[in-house]
Amino acid sequence: MKSLAYVALIAAAGLSVAVNAEEAAQKTDKNNPDKLICRSEPVLGSRLAKSKRCMTKAQWDEDRRLTRLQLEQNQNTRYKND
């Protein structure tokens, strides 16, 4: 009976090590879209205050894409003189 308990304990430990190794690999992978990235950004109107924003890599990429799209639209818009 003890040997069966030892086998179950070793199997459970082996599975937990595999899961931890997979999570560690995801954290170190730079191209992982689920990697959490935190950035410190200045607060408008203050010279010293900063705010911290945390998003996944995919969210940062989408934010950058939308910002670039908005900038291009603003640059291409012609103002009419009435």
N, C-alpha and C positions, 0 to 999 in steps of 0.2 A: 504494500500500500504506500509506503514511503517513497519507493522508486517512481510510482505514478505521479505523486505530488511533486517530486523533483523534476520530472519531465515536463509537467505542466508549468512549473515555475520558470524553467529554462526557456520554454517556448514563448511564454509571455514576455520575458526579458528580451528575447531575440526580436520579437515584433516591435516592442517599444523602441529598441535601438534603431531598427530600420525606419520607423516613422520619424524619429528625431534626426536621423541622417538625411532623410528626404526634405524635412523642413529646413535644415541647415543649408542644403544645396539650393533651395528656393531663395533663401535670404541672400546668398552670395551671388546668385545669377543676376547679372546686370540687365539682361533682356527680359526678365520675368515681369509681365504686366501687373502682377499682384504684389510686387515689392512696394512696401510703404516708404515714402520719401518725405522728409520734413525739411522745410525751408523757412528761413527767417527773412521777413520782408519789412521794409521801412513803412511806418505809418505816415500818411500824408498829413502835413501840418505840424509835424514834430521832428526835431532834429535827432532826438535820442530814442524815442519809443520804437519798438519793433514788434511785429506780430509773427506768430509761428503758424504756418499752414502745413498740414500733413495730408497727403493724398497718395494714391497708388500711382505707379509709373504710367499706367494707361490714362488715368485722370489728368496727370500733368501734361501728357502728350496731347490729349484732347483740348485742354485749356490753351496750350501753345498754338494749336491749329486754329482754334476759334479766334484767338487774339490776332493772329496773323491775317486771317480772313477779314476781320473787322477793320484792321489797319489798311489793307488793300482796298476795301470798299470805300473807306474815307478818303483815300488818296485819289481814287478814280472818280469821285463825285465832283461834278462841276457846279459851281455856284452861279446862279443866274442873277444878273443885275436888273431890277425892275425899274 
